[in-house]
């Protein structure tokens, strides 16, 4: 069994681990239980009834939270039209130079965008990008026809969600410095995005349990 530190144990005292909290009450506890000196993230863990072993129960999609994630993302674009991408606000733009950097292990970006006609050109670095979750794909919203629009969306806080092997979906949905109302709106928007992307193979309810937690601190179960 994992042993937690003193600060974790102290913060856990304000939470009843047997209780399922209304969202507004849970957010108030969330702010009390976080103990990092930096502005920690608001983490959400959703246990679903989906089984990742079946293709018709897999989940992967994107959403834009009303107040963003609180993290500024560095956007790279693999495109021949460098001027357009730079004008749109991309941080890193290129083709051969970008591939050379990736081969050299330089992953100084959070999101890599490209267009359908250029995706094949990234095949030589797929093995480097894949394990880091950076290989562009249509489902992740990173293979797009409209680069300026995609850059703008990711700058606003567009995020990807994906079902893991255990049937869970984990994501950061804001910062502890956000107001209670902003955190609540982000969480409700995220849950709605999951419901809207419910796989056809999942019959009945999608969500089993939902927990929220600060970056460092105990989980709080909220009403699904």
C-alpha positions in Angstrom: 0.0 0.0 0.0 1.3 3.4 -0.9 2.4 5.6 2.0 1.5 9.2 1.9 3.5 12.1 3.4 2.5 14.2 6.4 1.1 17.0 4.4 -1.1 14.6 2.4 -2.4 13.0 5.5 -3.2 16.4 7.1 -5.1 17.6 4.0 -7.0 14.3 3.8 -8.5 15.0 7.2 -10.9 17.6 5.8 -12.4 15.0 3.3 -14.8 12.2 4.1 -13.6 9.4 1.8 -16.9 7.6 2.1 -19.0 10.6 0.9 -20.0 11.6 -2.5 -20.0 15.4 -2.6 -22.0 17.9 -4.6 -19.7 19.6 -7.0 -19.8 23.1 -5.4 -18.9 21.6 -2.0 -16.2 19.5 -3.5 -14.5 22.5 -5.1 -14.4 24.3 -1.8 -12.7 21.3 -0.2 -10.4 21.0 -3.2 -8.9 24.4 -2.5 -8.5 23.6 1.2 -6.8 20.3 0.6 -4.2 21.4 -2.0 -0.8 22.1 -0.3 1.6 23.0 -3.1 3.4 26.3 -3.1 2.8 26.7 -6.8 -0.5 27.1 -8.5 -1.5 23.5 -8.8 -3.9 22.0 -11.4 -7.4 20.7 -10.8 -7.2 17.1 -11.8 -10.3 15.0 -12.8 -10.5 11.2 -12.9 -13.5 9.6 -14.5 -14.2 5.9 -14.1 -16.4 4.7 -17.0 -18.3 1.6 -17.9 -16.4 1.5 -21.2 -14.0 -1.4 -21.9 -11.0 -0.4 -23.9 -10.6 -4.0 -25.2 -13.5 -3.4 -27.6 -13.2 -1.0 -30.5 -16.8 0.2 -30.2 -16.2 1.2 -26.6 -13.0 3.2 -27.1 -13.1 7.0 -26.4 -10.9 9.7 -27.8 -11.8 13.2 -28.5 -11.2 16.9 -27.9 -13.0 19.8 -26.2 -12.4 23.4 -25.4 -13.1 24.3 -21.8 -14.9 27.6 -21.1 -12.0 29.0 -19.1 -9.1 27.0 -20.6 -6.8 24.7 -18.6 -4.7 27.5 -17.2 -1.6 26.2 -19.0 -0.1 28.0 -22.0 0.7 25.5 -24.6 3.6 25.7 -27.0 2.3 24.9 -30.5 4.4 23.4 -33.3 3.2 23.2 -36.9 4.7 20.9 -39.5 3.8 22.8 -42.7 5.4 24.2 -45.8 3.3 27.4 -45.4 5.4 28.8 -42.5 4.2 32.3 -42.9 0.5 31.4 -42.4 1.3 29.3 -39.3 3.4 32.0 -37.7 0.8 34.6 -38.4 -1.8 32.4 -36.7 0.4 32.4 -33.5 2.3 29.1 -33.8 5.4 29.0 -31.6 7.4 26.6 -33.8 7.1 26.1 -37.5 9.0 24.1 -40.1 9.5 20.9 -42.0 13.0 19.4 -42.4 14.3 21.4 -39.5 11.5 20.3 -37.2 12.0 16.7 -38.1 15.7 17.0 -37.4 15.0 18.5 -34.0 12.6 15.6 -33.2 15.2 13.0 -34.3 17.6 14.7 -32.0 15.2 14.5 -29.1 14.2 18.1 -29.0 10.5 18.1 -28.0 10.1 21.7 -26.9 6.4 21.8 -27.8 3.2 20.6 -26.2 1.1 20.1 -29.4 2.1 19.3 -33.0 -0.2 20.2 -35.8 -0.1 19.3 -39.5 -2.4 19.0 -42.5 -3.7 15.8 -44.1 -1.3 16.2 -47.1 1.7 16.4 -44.7 1.0 13.7 -42.2 2.9 11.0 -44.2 6.0 13.2 -44.1 6.1 12.7 -40.3 6.3 8.9 -40.6 10.2 8.9 -40.1 9.7 10.3 -36.6 6.5 8.5 -35.6 8.3 6.2 -33.2 9.7 9.3 -31.4 6.4 11.2 -31.3 4.1 8.3 -30.6 5.3 7.4 -27.0 5.0 11.0 -26.0 1.5 11.4 -27.3 2.6 14.0 -29.9 2.0 12.2 -33.1 -0.7 14.2 -35.0 -4.1 12.4 -35.6 -7.5 13.4 -36.8 -9.2 12.1 -33.5 -6.9 14.3 -31.4 -7.7 17.3 -33.6 -4.1 17.7 -34.7 -4.4 16.7 -38.3 -6.5 19.6 -39.8 -7.1 21.4 -43.0 -7.4 24.8 -41.3 -4.1 25.4 -39.4 -4.9 29.0 -38.2 -8.2 27.8 -36.7 -6.5 24.9 -35.0 -3.7 27.0 -33.6 -6.3 29.5 -32.2 -8.3 26.7 -30.6 -5.3 25.1 -28.9 -4.2 28.5 -27.6 -7.6 28.9 -26.1 -7.2 25.7 -24.2 -8.4 22.9 -26.5 -7.6 19.6 -24.9 -7.7 15.9 -25.7 -9.2 13.2 -23.6 -8.7 9.5 -24.0 -9.9 6.3 -22.4 -7.0 4.3 -20.8 -6.7 0.5 -20.5 -8.5 0.5 -17.2 -11.5 2.4 -18.4 -10.5 5.7 -16.9 -10.2 9.2 -18.3 -7.8 11.6 -16.6 -7.3 15.2 -17.4 -6.4 18.6 -15.9 -9.4 20.9 -16.1 -8.1 24.2 -14.6 -5.9 25.7 -11.9 -6.6 26.1 -8.2 -6.3 29.9 -8.7 -9.4 29.8 -10.9 -12.6 31.0 -9.1 -15.0 28.3 -7.8 -17.4 29.2 -10.6 -14.7 28.8 -13.3 -13.7 25.5 -12.0 -17.3 24.3 -11.8 -18.0 25.4 -15.4 -14.9 23.7 -16.7 -15.7 20.4 -14.9 -19.3 20.4 -16.1 -18.2 21.2 -19.7 -15.7 18.4 -19.6 -18.2 15.9 -18.3 -20.7 17.0 -21.0 -18.0 16.4 -23.6 -17.5 12.9 -22.4 -21.2 12.2 -22.5 -21.5 13.7 -26.0 -18.7 11.3 -27.1 -20.2 8.2 -25.5 -19.2 5.1 -27.6 -21.9 3.2 -29.3 -20.8 0.0 -27.7 -21.5 1.3 -24.2 -25.1 0.5 -23.2 -26.7 2.4 -20.4 -24.7 4.8 -18.3 -21.2 5.9 -19.4 -19.9 7.3 -16.1 -19.4 5.1 -13.0 -17.6 7.5 -10.6 -15.9 10.9 -10.8 -13.1 12.2 -8.5 -11.4 15.6 -8.5 -8.1 16.4 -6.8 -5.4 19.1 -6.6 -2.0 18.3 -8.2 -0.9 17.1 -4.8 -3.7 16.1 -2.5 -6.4 13.6 -1.9 -9.2 12.8 -4.3 -12.8 13.9 -3.7 -15.6 11.9 -5.2 -18.3 14.1 -6.7 -21.8 13.3 -7.9 -21.8 11.9 -11.4 
